[in-house]
Amino acid sequence: MDYVAALVPPVVMAVFFIGVVRVIVKTQGGAAKAKEDAAVDAALARVEGGREAPAAEA
C-alpha cells in the first residue's frame, strides 16, 4: 500500500496541471482576445512611458 500513497500526489498534480493547460488553451482567442490585447498594450505603453520620463529629466 505504500506504493499507492507514493503515486497519489504526482497523479493528482498531473491531473490538475492538465486541467490548467486545457483552460489556458481554451481561453486563448475568442471574443475577449481584442480586449485583452488592448489591455496588455495599454499596460506596456504605461510602463514604457514611465521609463522614458526619468531618463529625459536626467
N, C-alpha and C positions, 0 to 999 in steps of 0.2 A: 504493500500500500504506500510505501514511501515514494515510489516512482510516480504515483498519481499526484501526490502532494507536490512533487518536484516539477511536474509538467503543467499543472493547472495555471500558475501565474503567467508563464510565457504564452500559453494558448489564449488566455483572456486578454492579454495585452495585444496579441496579434489580431484578435477579432476586433478590438476597439480601434487599432491602427488602420485596419482595412476599412472600417466604417468611416473613420475620419477622412481617409483618402477618397472614398466614394462620395462623401458630402462635398468635399472640395472640388472634385471633378464635375459633379452635377451642377454646382452653383457657378461655374465659370460660364461667362457669356449670358445670353438671355436678355430679358427686358431691362434689367438693372445694370447691365455692363456699361452703358454710356454714362450713367450717373456715377458709378463707382470710379470709372476712369477720370471723369471730370473732377471728382473729389481728390483723387490722388494727384492729378496735375495741379490743382489749386494748392494743395499742401506742399508739393515740391516747389512751386513758384514762391510761396511764402518763405520757405527755408532758403532758397537761393537768393531771394531779395534781402533776407536778413544777413546773409553772409557778405553781400557786396557793400552794404551800407557802412559798416565799421571800417572796411578796407579803404573806402573813398575818403573817410574823415581823417585817417592817419597819414 
